[in-house]
Structure formats: C-alpha cells, structure tokens
Amino acid sequence: MSDGPTITTIAERAGVSIASVSRVLNGLPTREDTVRRVLSAADELGYVPNSVARSLKSRRTNQVAFAMADIGNPVYLTMVREIQPVLKAAGYRLVLHSTDADVAEEIDVLRSLGERYVDGLIMIPLRIGEAHLKAVEAARAPVVIIGSVPDGTRVDNVRTDSRTGVRLALEHLRSLGRRRIGFVNGPLDTVPGSARSTAYAEGIRELGLPYDENLVEIGDFYRAEGAQAVSRLLARAPDLDAVLCANDLIALGALDVLRRAGRRVPEDVAVAGMDDIDLAAVAWPSLTSISLGSAERGRLAAELLLDRLGNGDRDPKVVTVPPRLMVRASTVGEETT
C-alpha cells in the first residue's frame, strides 16, 4: 500500500529542491514561478498536507472545543449553530464534548488542554466549584466560560441575567391576575438552579404575594423529569393558577401533565418557561418563555475566544446578555398572540 506523495516526490515532479517545496507548502515567501510549479505538482500527485505534523511544528491545531452538559439539549444546539460559523470563518474546526454535567469530566477536559489537541475551549458548566476555578486558572490554553462565575475570576465570561428573567416572568403572570404561581426548578446545586430559586423567592415577595414552599418543586432540567416534578406539584397544590418553569423542557413537560389532568392552558393554569428554545414557538399551546439569548451567548463566546487567541495578554472580559420576555399562548391565549 502506497504511503502517498511526499515533499521529495513533489520536488522531483516540479523539478525544484526539497527546500523550495517546504517553503511553498509552509506559506513562506518564494518566487511565483516556483510556487506555481510546486502547487501544480502537488495537485497532480494528490498531495494532502499532514495536519498533525504541521500542528506539532506550529503548536497550533486550528481546532476549538466546546464542552456542554448534554449535546441533545436544544440550548446547546443553538449555541453550536452560532459558534461553528464564527470559528470556521477564522479557520478553526469545532470539537464537541458532552460531559453529562459530570464535574470530574469537566475538570479532565480543562486539564487535557495541556495535551494541545485544541487551541482553546468554550465551556458551559452547570456547576462551578473551587476545582473548576483552579483548573481554569491552570489551563494551558485560552478558555471562555458561558454562565456565571464568581466575581474576580480571571477568565473570559459570557453570562445572562436569569434572575431578571425570572422577575420578568413573574411580573407578566401577576399582571394577568395570577396569584398562586408555582415554580418548578432544576437541581439547586447548579448555577441556574440556585440563581432561579433565589430570584423566584425574591420576586414573589416583591409582588406582594406570600412565599409558599408548597408551590415550589425541585426536579431536573429534562422534559420527563420536569413532568414528574409538575405532577408532584399539582397533587400538592391543585389550586395553583400558574406555573413558572426553570427551563422550557420542564415547561413542555408541564403542558403534557396539565393536558392529561384536564387542566386548560392558560384558562386554568398559565405556563411559562425559560430559554426560548425553538420548540417553544411550535408547542401547543405555544409557550411563553424568557429568552436568555442562547444564540447571542454562543456567538459572543466564540468571538471572545478568537480575540483571546490573537491577544493573549489582555484582561479578561465579562459580557452579559439581557433576558427578554417572549409572550405566547400558554399565558395569554391564542386570540391575543
């Protein structure tokens, strides 16, 4: 089996020295006639550059990794759709990691940057602890974190303001006359779960409503687990007239549960979610949601990483994407949307 053309065979075909071939293939200044002859010979012989060898020499792989909890989550898919074209335009390929929100796996990804298999990393961890912060500080390649990190952390960071997002949703529901507003959250040891729990408690009180623990249920950020949590909430608080869900997957599960229970949405129970995933607009009824700018956060993270790759000495940047209320039929009915 042939190993394929080499710079030696290209030099022989082009009638030039091996050094000249090397200069052309590495993009170094060379006479125009030599460049033409070398490229023509390389094309005739079917030469494909050895990217591994080139990366060893240049210490650049032209690859960037994106580590997320669940590659099937619509939020992360939206981010990928924005990250990839930004990187591609700059000559980078995107490598995906699905960590299942496992802290040890995320730490391993950060530490593996020392192996130089990518030039940089975009990461969106659900949990941020001391181990993450130490691994980020010791990372051997540029890192951008999507999601909140402690103030003063020296890492480029793109975040949203989910606390304000929760308040927007609560104010909307209260403006519709809802008073028994339930809340279905994800795990409290996660960054979004903790922030949204605090925001709900504060927001309910700011609206002049009593905080009732019976109106709060903890599940997970998936549709099936969210549906189970909504079922528990409905059994415990059958008089609730609205449900705010910590993400849209939970909210879609809520629509399933309420439909099976014979509860009309929004006449009996209004439902709102967070993230504004694509499925929100096509659900039945269409889902009111808080947009947290997933696409914008992905694009900004890619741009920050490219900027860091080109300017490694600048101070870290923090960019916040504001939330927006997207009103649909699950809170106001079909006739008013």
BAPASE-266673 format. One record per residue (C-alpha): residue number from 1; y, z, x. Coordinates in nm, 2 decimals, padded with zeros to 4 digits, always signed. Layout:
BEGIN
site i = NUM | v = Y | w = Z | u = X $
...
END
This chain:
BEGIN
site i = 1 | v = +00.00 | w = +00.00 | u = +00.00 $
site i = 2 | v = +00.34 | w = -00.10 | u = +00.14 $
site i = 3 | v = +00.60 | w = +00.16 | u = +00.21 $
site i = 4 | v = +00.87 | w = -00.09 | u = +00.12 $
site i = 5 | v = +01.16 | w = -00.22 | u = +00.32 $
site i = 6 | v = +01.33 | w = -00.01 | u = +00.58 $
site i = 7 | v = +01.66 | w = -00.05 | u = +00.77 $
site i = 8 | v = +01.46 | w = -00.21 | u = +01.05 $
site i = 9 | v = +01.32 | w = -00.49 | u = +00.83 $
site i = 10 | v = +01.67 | w = -00.53 | u = +00.67 $
site i = 11 | v = +01.82 | w = -00.56 | u = +01.02 $
site i = 12 | v = +01.56 | w = -00.83 | u = +01.11 $
site i = 13 | v = +01.62 | w = -01.02 | u = +00.79 $
site i = 14 | v = +02.00 | w = -01.01 | u = +00.82 $
site i = 15 | v = +02.00 | w = -01.08 | u = +01.20 $
site i = 16 | v = +02.21 | w = -00.77 | u = +01.28 $
site i = 17 | v = +02.15 | w = -00.44 | u = +01.46 $
site i = 18 | v = +01.99 | w = -00.14 | u = +01.31 $
site i = 19 | v = +02.31 | w = +00.05 | u = +01.37 $
site i = 20 | v = +02.51 | w = -00.21 | u = +01.17 $
site i = 21 | v = +02.26 | w = -00.18 | u = +00.88 $
site i = 22 | v = +02.30 | w = +00.20 | u = +00.89 $
site i = 23 | v = +02.68 | w = +00.17 | u = +00.89 $
site i = 24 | v = +02.68 | w = -00.06 | u = +00.59 $
site i = 25 | v = +02.43 | w = +00.15 | u = +00.38 $
site i = 26 | v = +02.63 | w = +00.46 | u = +00.45 $
site i = 27 | v = +02.96 | w = +00.30 | u = +00.35 $
site i = 28 | v = +03.12 | w = +00.31 | u = +00.69 $
site i = 29 | v = +03.38 | w = +00.05 | u = +00.79 $
site i = 30 | v = +03.21 | w = -00.27 | u = +00.90 $
site i = 31 | v = +03.30 | w = -00.64 | u = +00.93 $
site i = 32 | v = +03.30 | w = -00.81 | u = +00.60 $
site i = 33 | v = +03.05 | w = -01.08 | u = +00.71 $
site i = 34 | v = +02.81 | w = -00.81 | u = +00.83 $
site i = 35 | v = +02.84 | w = -00.62 | u = +00.50 $
site i = 36 | v = +02.76 | w = -00.94 | u = +00.31 $
site i = 37 | v = +02.45 | w = -01.02 | u = +00.52 $
site i = 38 | v = +02.31 | w = -00.67 | u = +00.51 $
site i = 39 | v = +02.36 | w = -00.63 | u = +00.14 $
site i = 40 | v = +02.21 | w = -00.98 | u = +00.08 $
site i = 41 | v = +01.90 | w = -00.89 | u = +00.29 $
site i = 42 | v = +01.86 | w = -00.55 | u = +00.13 $
site i = 43 | v = +01.87 | w = -00.71 | u = -00.22 $
site i = 44 | v = +01.61 | w = -00.98 | u = -00.12 $
site i = 45 | v = +01.38 | w = -00.72 | u = +00.02 $
site i = 46 | v = +01.42 | w = -00.49 | u = -00.28 $
site i = 47 | v = +01.55 | w = -00.20 | u = -00.08 $
site i = 48 | v = +01.62 | w = +00.13 | u = -00.27 $
site i = 49 | v = +01.82 | w = +00.40 | u = -00.08 $
site i = 50 | v = +01.63 | w = +00.72 | u = -00.01 $
site i = 51 | v = +01.84 | w = +00.96 | u = -00.21 $
site i = 52 | v = +01.65 | w = +01.26 | u = -00.07 $
site i = 53 | v = +01.72 | w = +01.17 | u = +00.29 $
site i = 54 | v = +02.08 | w = +01.09 | u = +00.21 $
site i = 55 | v = +02.13 | w = +01.43 | u = +00.04 $
site i = 56 | v = +01.99 | w = +01.60 | u = +00.34 $
site i = 57 | v = +02.23 | w = +01.43 | u = +00.57 $
site i = 58 | v = +02.54 | w = +01.47 | u = +00.34 $
site i = 59 | v = +02.44 | w = +01.80 | u = +00.20 $
site i = 60 | v = +02.52 | w = +01.66 | u = -00.15 $
site i = 61 | v = +02.27 | w = +01.58 | u = -00.42 $
site i = 62 | v = +02.51 | w = +01.43 | u = -00.68 $
site i = 63 | v = +02.33 | w = +01.65 | u = -00.93 $
site i = 64 | v = +02.46 | w = +01.93 | u = -01.15 $
site i = 65 | v = +02.25 | w = +02.18 | u = -01.35 $
site i = 66 | v = +02.32 | w = +02.31 | u = -01.70 $
site i = 67 | v = +02.13 | w = +02.63 | u = -01.78 $
site i = 68 | v = +02.12 | w = +02.74 | u = -02.15 $
site i = 69 | v = +01.91 | w = +02.97 | u = -02.36 $
site i = 70 | v = +01.74 | w = +02.71 | u = -02.59 $
site i = 71 | v = +01.75 | w = +02.34 | u = -02.53 $
site i = 72 | v = +01.69 | w = +02.29 | u = -02.90 $
site i = 73 | v = +01.99 | w = +02.48 | u = -03.02 $
site i = 74 | v = +02.25 | w = +02.24 | u = -03.17 $
site i = 75 | v = +02.54 | w = +02.41 | u = -03.00 $
site i = 76 | v = +02.39 | w = +02.34 | u = -02.66 $
site i = 77 | v = +02.30 | w = +01.98 | u = -02.75 $
site i = 78 | v = +02.67 | w = +01.93 | u = -02.85 $
site i = 79 | v = +02.77 | w = +02.06 | u = -02.51 $
site i = 80 | v = +02.53 | w = +01.84 | u = -02.33 $
site i = 81 | v = +02.67 | w = +01.53 | u = -02.51 $
site i = 82 | v = +03.01 | w = +01.62 | u = -02.37 $
site i = 83 | v = +02.91 | w = +01.74 | u = -02.02 $
site i = 84 | v = +02.70 | w = +01.44 | u = -01.93 $
site i = 85 | v = +02.96 | w = +01.16 | u = -01.96 $
site i = 86 | v = +03.21 | w = +01.36 | u = -01.77 $
site i = 87 | v = +02.97 | w = +01.42 | u = -01.48 $
site i = 88 | v = +02.83 | w = +01.06 | u = -01.50 $
site i = 89 | v = +03.18 | w = +00.92 | u = -01.46 $
site i = 90 | v = +03.22 | w = +01.12 | u = -01.14 $
site i = 91 | v = +02.88 | w = +01.00 | u = -01.00 $
site i = 92 | v = +02.67 | w = +01.31 | u = -01.09 $
site i = 93 | v = +02.34 | w = +01.34 | u = -01.28 $
site i = 94 | v = +02.28 | w = +01.63 | u = -01.52 $
site i = 95 | v = +01.97 | w = +01.85 | u = -01.48 $
site i = 96 | v = +01.88 | w = +02.08 | u = -01.77 $
site i = 97 | v = +01.73 | w = +02.43 | u = -01.76 $
site i = 98 | v = +01.61 | w = +02.61 | u = -02.08 $
site i = 99 | v = +01.59 | w = +02.98 | u = -01.99 $
site i = 100 | v = +01.48 | w = +03.12 | u = -02.33 $
site i = 101 | v = +01.77 | w = +03.38 | u = -02.27 $
site i = 102 | v = +01.55 | w = +03.55 | u = -02.01 $
site i = 103 | v = +01.77 | w = +03.74 | u = -01.77 $
site i = 104 | v = +01.52 | w = +03.71 | u = -01.48 $
site i = 105 | v = +01.50 | w = +03.34 | u = -01.53 $
site i = 106 | v = +01.88 | w = +03.30 | u = -01.53 $
site i = 107 | v = +01.91 | w = +03.51 | u = -01.21 $
site i = 108 | v = +01.64 | w = +03.29 | u = -01.05 $
site i = 109 | v = +01.84 | w = +02.98 | u = -01.14 $
site i = 110 | v = +02.15 | w = +03.13 | u = -00.98 $
site i = 111 | v = +01.96 | w = +03.23 | u = -00.66 $
site i = 112 | v = +01.79 | w = +02.89 | u = -00.64 $
site i = 113 | v = +02.13 | w = +02.73 | u = -00.58 $
site i = 114 | v = +02.07 | w = +02.81 | u = -00.21 $
site i = 115 | v = +01.79 | w = +02.55 | u = -00.21 $
site i = 116 | v = +02.06 | w = +02.28 | u = -00.26 $
site i = 117 | v = +01.87 | w = +02.10 | u = -00.53 $
site i = 118 | v = +02.21 | w = +02.06 | u = -00.72 $
site i = 119 | v = +02.57 | w = +02.07 | u = -00.61 $
site i = 120 | v = +02.68 | w = +02.30 | u = -00.89 $
site i = 121 | v = +02.58 | w = +02.49 | u = -01.20 $
site i = 122 | v = +02.71 | w = +02.53 | u = -01.55 $
site i = 123 | v = +02.56 | w = +02.83 | u = -01.72 $
site i = 124 | v = +02.58 | w = +02.98 | u = -02.07 $
site i = 125 | v = +02.40 | w = +03.32 | u = -02.06 $
site i = 126 | v = +02.36 | w = +03.52 | u = -02.38 $
site i = 127 | v = +02.36 | w = +03.85 | u = -02.18 $
site i = 128 | v = +02.59 | w = +03.93 | u = -01.89 $
site i = 129 | v = +02.50 | w = +04.22 | u = -01.68 $
site i = 130 | v = +02.55 | w = +04.35 | u = -01.33 $
site i = 131 | v = +02.27 | w = +04.14 | u = -01.20 $
site i = 132 | v = +02.43 | w = +03.83 | u = -01.33 $
site i = 133 | v = +02.76 | w = +03.92 | u = -01.17 $
site i = 134 | v = +02.61 | w = +03.99 | u = -00.83 $
site i = 135 | v = +02.41 | w = +03.66 | u = -00.84 $
site i = 136 | v = +02.72 | w = +03.46 | u = -00.94 $
site i = 137 | v = +02.92 | w = +03.62 | u = -00.65 $
site i = 138 | v = +02.64 | w = +03.54 | u = -00.41 $
site i = 139 | v = +02.58 | w = +03.19 | u = -00.54 $
site i = 140 | v = +02.56 | w = +02.92 | u = -00.27 $
site i = 141 | v = +02.71 | w = +02.65 | u = -00.49 $
site i = 142 | v = +03.00 | w = +02.64 | u = -00.75 $
site i = 143 | v = +02.93 | w = +02.80 | u = -01.08 $
site i = 144 | v = +03.11 | w = +02.78 | u = -01.42 $
site i = 145 | v = +03.02 | w = +03.03 | u = -01.69 $
site i = 146 | v = +03.06 | w = +02.93 | u = -02.06 $
site i = 147 | v = +03.11 | w = +03.26 | u = -02.25 $
site i = 148 | v = +03.29 | w = +03.58 | u = -02.20 $
site i = 149 | v = +03.26 | w = +03.76 | u = -01.86 $
site i = 150 | v = +03.43 | w = +04.09 | u = -01.76 $
site i = 151 | v = +03.79 | w = +04.05 | u = -01.67 $
site i = 152 | v = +03.84 | w = +04.01 | u = -01.29 $
site i = 153 | v = +03.51 | w = +03.83 | u = -01.24 $
site i = 154 | v = +03.57 | w = +03.56 | u = -00.97 $
site i = 155 | v = +03.41 | w = +03.27 | u = -01.14 $
site i = 156 | v = +03.55 | w = +02.97 | u = -01.34 $
site i = 157 | v = +03.51 | w = +03.06 | u = -01.70 $
site i = 158 | v = +03.53 | w = +02.88 | u = -02.04 $
site i = 159 | v = +03.53 | w = +03.10 | u = -02.34 $
site i = 160 | v = +03.60 | w = +03.12 | u = -02.71 $
site i = 161 | v = +03.76 | w = +03.39 | u = -02.91 $
site i = 162 | v = +03.48 | w = +03.47 | u = -03.15 $
site i = 163 | v = +03.65 | w = +03.80 | u = -03.26 $
site i = 164 | v = +03.94 | w = +03.60 | u = -03.40 $
site i = 165 | v = +03.68 | w = +03.36 | u = -03.55 $
site i = 166 | v = +03.51 | w = +03.65 | u = -03.74 $
site i = 167 | v = +03.85 | w = +03.76 | u = -03.87 $
site i = 168 | v = +03.94 | w = +03.41 | u = -03.99 $
site i = 169 | v = +03.61 | w = +03.40 | u = -04.19 $
site i = 170 | v = +03.66 | w = +03.75 | u = -04.34 $
site i = 171 | v = +04.02 | w = +03.67 | u = -04.44 $
site i = 172 | v = +03.90 | w = +03.35 | u = -04.61 $
site i = 173 | v = +03.63 | w = +03.53 | u = -04.80 $
site i = 174 | v = +03.86 | w = +03.81 | u = -04.91 $
site i = 175 | v = +04.12 | w = +03.55 | u = -05.02 $
site i = 176 | v = +03.86 | w = +03.42 | u = -05.26 $
site i = 177 | v = +03.82 | w = +03.77 | u = -05.42 $
site i = 178 | v = +03.51 | w = +03.87 | u = -05.24 $
site i = 179 | v = +03.47 | w = +04.24 | u = -05.17 $
site i = 180 | v = +03.11 | w = +04.31 | u = -05.09 $
site i = 181 | v = +03.09 | w = +04.10 | u = -04.78 $
site i = 182 | v = +02.76 | w = +04.13 | u = -04.59 $
site i = 183 | v = +02.72 | w = +04.05 | u = -04.23 $
site i = 184 | v = +02.40 | w = +03.91 | u = -04.06 $
site i = 185 | v = +02.42 | w = +03.92 | u = -03.68 $
site i = 186 | v = +02.21 | w = +03.84 | u = -03.38 $
site i = 187 | v = +02.09 | w = +04.10 | u = -03.11 $
site i = 188 | v = +02.37 | w = +04.35 | u = -03.03 $
site i = 189 | v = +02.28 | w = +04.34 | u = -02.65 $
site i = 190 | v = +02.41 | w = +03.98 | u = -02.63 $
site i = 191 | v = +02.76 | w = +03.88 | u = -02.56 $
site i = 192 | v = +02.82 | w = +03.70 | u = -02.90 $
site i = 193 | v = +02.63 | w = +03.97 | u = -03.09 $
site i = 194 | v = +02.83 | w = +04.25 | u = -02.95 $
site i = 195 | v = +03.17 | w = +04.08 | u = -02.99 $
site i = 196 | v = +03.10 | w = +03.97 | u = -03.35 $
site i = 197 | v = +02.97 | w = +04.31 | u = -03.45 $
site i = 198 | v = +03.29 | w = +04.48 | u = -03.33 $
site i = 199 | v = +03.50 | w = +04.21 | u = -03.50 $
site i = 200 | v = +03.33 | w = +04.25 | u = -03.83 $
site i = 201 | v = +03.38 | w = +04.63 | u = -03.84 $
site i = 202 | v = +03.74 | w = +04.60 | u = -03.74 $
site i = 203 | v = +03.81 | w = +04.31 | u = -03.97 $
site i = 204 | v = +03.66 | w = +04.47 | u = -04.28 $
site i = 205 | v = +03.88 | w = +04.78 | u = -04.23 $
site i = 206 | v = +04.19 | w = +04.57 | u = -04.16 $
site i = 207 | v = +04.13 | w = +04.40 | u = -04.50 $
site i = 208 | v = +04.13 | w = +04.74 | u = -04.67 $
site i = 209 | v = +03.76 | w = +04.73 | u = -04.75 $
site i = 210 | v = +03.52 | w = +05.01 | u = -04.67 $
site i = 211 | v = +03.28 | w = +04.96 | u = -04.39 $
site i = 212 | v = +02.93 | w = +04.99 | u = -04.53 $
site i = 213 | v = +02.63 | w = +04.99 | u = -04.30 $
site i = 214 | v = +02.41 | w = +04.88 | u = -04.59 $
site i = 215 | v = +02.59 | w = +04.55 | u = -04.58 $
site i = 216 | v = +02.50 | w = +04.48 | u = -04.21 $
site i = 217 | v = +02.17 | w = +04.34 | u = -04.09 $
site i = 218 | v = +02.06 | w = +04.25 | u = -03.74 $
site i = 219 | v = +01.82 | w = +03.96 | u = -03.68 $
site i = 220 | v = +01.82 | w = +03.68 | u = -03.42 $
site i = 221 | v = +02.02 | w = +03.36 | u = -03.37 $
site i = 222 | v = +01.75 | w = +03.13 | u = -03.52 $
site i = 223 | v = +01.71 | w = +03.00 | u = -03.87 $
site i = 224 | v = +01.37 | w = +03.16 | u = -03.95 $
site i = 225 | v = +01.47 | w = +03.50 | u = -03.81 $
site i = 226 | v = +01.80 | w = +03.47 | u = -03.98 $
site i = 227 | v = +01.64 | w = +03.40 | u = -04.32 $
site i = 228 | v = +01.42 | w = +03.71 | u = -04.28 $
site i = 229 | v = +01.73 | w = +03.92 | u = -04.20 $
site i = 230 | v = +01.91 | w = +03.79 | u = -04.50 $
site i = 231 | v = +01.61 | w = +03.87 | u = -04.72 $
site i = 232 | v = +01.62 | w = +04.23 | u = -04.60 $
site i = 233 | v = +02.00 | w = +04.25 | u = -04.66 $
site i = 234 | v = +01.97 | w = +04.10 | u = -05.01 $
site i = 235 | v = +01.69 | w = +04.35 | u = -05.10 $
site i = 236 | v = +01.90 | w = +04.64 | u = -04.98 $
site i = 237 | v = +02.24 | w = +04.52 | u = -05.12 $
site i = 238 | v = +02.17 | w = +04.30 | u = -05.42 $
site i = 239 | v = +02.53 | w = +04.34 | u = -05.54 $
site i = 240 | v = +02.68 | w = +04.16 | u = -05.23 $
site i = 241 | v = +02.91 | w = +03.87 | u = -05.32 $
site i = 242 | v = +02.95 | w = +03.71 | u = -04.98 $
site i = 243 | v = +02.75 | w = +03.68 | u = -04.65 $
site i = 244 | v = +02.91 | w = +03.61 | u = -04.31 $
site i = 245 | v = +02.65 | w = +03.49 | u = -04.06 $
site i = 246 | v = +02.69 | w = +03.52 | u = -03.68 $
site i = 247 | v = +02.59 | w = +03.15 | u = -03.64 $
site i = 248 | v = +02.52 | w = +02.85 | u = -03.85 $
site i = 249 | v = +02.14 | w = +02.86 | u = -03.80 $
site i = 250 | v = +02.14 | w = +03.21 | u = -03.97 $
site i = 251 | v = +02.37 | w = +03.07 | u = -04.24 $
site i = 252 | v = +02.13 | w = +02.78 | u = -04.31 $
site i = 253 | v = +01.85 | w = +03.04 | u = -04.35 $
site i = 254 | v = +02.08 | w = +03.23 | u = -04.58 $
site i = 255 | v = +02.12 | w = +02.93 | u = -04.81 $
site i = 256 | v = +01.73 | w = +02.89 | u = -04.82 $
site i = 257 | v = +01.69 | w = +03.26 | u = -04.92 $
site i = 258 | v = +01.96 | w = +03.26 | u = -05.18 $
site i = 259 | v = +01.83 | w = +02.94 | u = -05.33 $
site i = 260 | v = +01.48 | w = +03.09 | u = -05.36 $
site i = 261 | v = +01.62 | w = +03.41 | u = -05.51 $
site i = 262 | v = +01.80 | w = +03.21 | u = -05.78 $
site i = 263 | v = +02.15 | w = +03.31 | u = -05.65 $
site i = 264 | v = +02.41 | w = +03.04 | u = -05.68 $
site i = 265 | v = +02.62 | w = +02.95 | u = -05.38 $
site i = 266 | v = +02.91 | w = +03.00 | u = -05.39 $
site i = 267 | v = +02.94 | w = +03.12 | u = -05.76 $
site i = 268 | v = +02.72 | w = +03.43 | u = -05.70 $
site i = 269 | v = +02.73 | w = +03.46 | u = -05.32 $
site i = 270 | v = +02.96 | w = +03.28 | u = -05.08 $
site i = 271 | v = +02.82 | w = +03.20 | u = -04.74 $
site i = 272 | v = +03.00 | w = +03.13 | u = -04.41 $
site i = 273 | v = +02.86 | w = +03.07 | u = -04.06 $
site i = 274 | v = +02.99 | w = +03.03 | u = -03.71 $
site i = 275 | v = +02.97 | w = +02.74 | u = -03.46 $
site i = 276 | v = +03.03 | w = +02.44 | u = -03.69 $
site i = 277 | v = +02.72 | w = +02.26 | u = -03.59 $
site i = 278 | v = +02.66 | w = +01.90 | u = -03.72 $
site i = 279 | v = +02.41 | w = +02.04 | u = -03.98 $
site i = 280 | v = +02.69 | w = +02.24 | u = -04.14 $
site i = 281 | v = +02.86 | w = +01.94 | u = -04.29 $
site i = 282 | v = +02.54 | w = +01.79 | u = -04.44 $
site i = 283 | v = +02.38 | w = +02.11 | u = -04.57 $
site i = 284 | v = +02.35 | w = +02.17 | u = -04.94 $
site i = 285 | v = +02.59 | w = +02.30 | u = -05.03 $
site i = 286 | v = +02.80 | w = +02.21 | u = -04.72 $
site i = 287 | v = +02.86 | w = +02.51 | u = -04.51 $
site i = 288 | v = +03.19 | w = +02.68 | u = -04.44 $
site i = 289 | v = +03.19 | w = +02.76 | u = -04.07 $
site i = 290 | v = +03.41 | w = +02.88 | u = -03.78 $
site i = 291 | v = +03.43 | w = +02.61 | u = -03.52 $
site i = 292 | v = +03.41 | w = +02.76 | u = -03.17 $
site i = 293 | v = +03.48 | w = +02.43 | u = -03.00 $
site i = 294 | v = +03.14 | w = +02.37 | u = -02.86 $
site i = 295 | v = +03.22 | w = +02.01 | u = -02.76 $
site i = 296 | v = +03.55 | w = +02.11 | u = -02.60 $
site i = 297 | v = +03.39 | w = +02.40 | u = -02.41 $
site i = 298 | v = +03.13 | w = +02.17 | u = -02.27 $
site i = 299 | v = +03.39 | w = +01.91 | u = -02.16 $
site i = 300 | v = +03.61 | w = +02.17 | u = -02.01 $
site i = 301 | v = +03.33 | w = +02.34 | u = -01.82 $
site i = 302 | v = +03.23 | w = +02.00 | u = -01.66 $
site i = 303 | v = +03.59 | w = +01.93 | u = -01.57 $
site i = 304 | v = +03.63 | w = +02.28 | u = -01.41 $
site i = 305 | v = +03.31 | w = +02.23 | u = -01.21 $
site i = 306 | v = +03.42 | w = +01.89 | u = -01.08 $
site i = 307 | v = +03.76 | w = +02.04 | u = -00.99 $
site i = 308 | v = +03.59 | w = +02.32 | u = -00.80 $
site i = 309 | v = +03.37 | w = +02.07 | u = -00.61 $
site i = 310 | v = +03.68 | w = +01.90 | u = -00.50 $
site i = 311 | v = +03.89 | w = +02.21 | u = -00.43 $
site i = 312 | v = +03.66 | w = +02.49 | u = -00.34 $
site i = 313 | v = +03.94 | w = +02.73 | u = -00.22 $
site i = 314 | v = +04.14 | w = +02.76 | u = -00.54 $
site i = 315 | v = +04.15 | w = +03.07 | u = -00.75 $
site i = 316 | v = +03.91 | w = +03.09 | u = -01.05 $
site i = 317 | v = +04.03 | w = +02.96 | u = -01.38 $
site i = 318 | v = +03.98 | w = +03.11 | u = -01.72 $
site i = 319 | v = +04.02 | w = +02.87 | u = -02.02 $
site i = 320 | v = +04.00 | w = +03.00 | u = -02.38 $
site i = 321 | v = +03.92 | w = +02.76 | u = -02.67 $
site i = 322 | v = +04.06 | w = +02.89 | u = -03.00 $
site i = 323 | v = +03.84 | w = +02.91 | u = -03.31 $
site i = 324 | v = +03.91 | w = +02.71 | u = -03.63 $
site i = 325 | v = +03.81 | w = +02.77 | u = -03.99 $
site i = 326 | v = +03.62 | w = +02.47 | u = -04.15 $
site i = 327 | v = +03.62 | w = +02.52 | u = -04.52 $
site i = 328 | v = +03.34 | w = +02.36 | u = -04.72 $
site i = 329 | v = +03.15 | w = +02.40 | u = -05.05 $
site i = 330 | v = +02.95 | w = +02.72 | u = -04.96 $
site i = 331 | v = +03.26 | w = +02.93 | u = -05.02 $
site i = 332 | v = +03.49 | w = +02.72 | u = -05.24 $
site i = 333 | v = +03.25 | w = +02.49 | u = -05.43 $
site i = 334 | v = +03.21 | w = +02.12 | u = -05.44 $
site i = 335 | v = +03.50 | w = +02.03 | u = -05.66 $
site i = 336 | v = +03.76 | w = +02.18 | u = -05.42 $
site i = 337 | v = +03.63 | w = +02.03 | u = -05.09 $
END
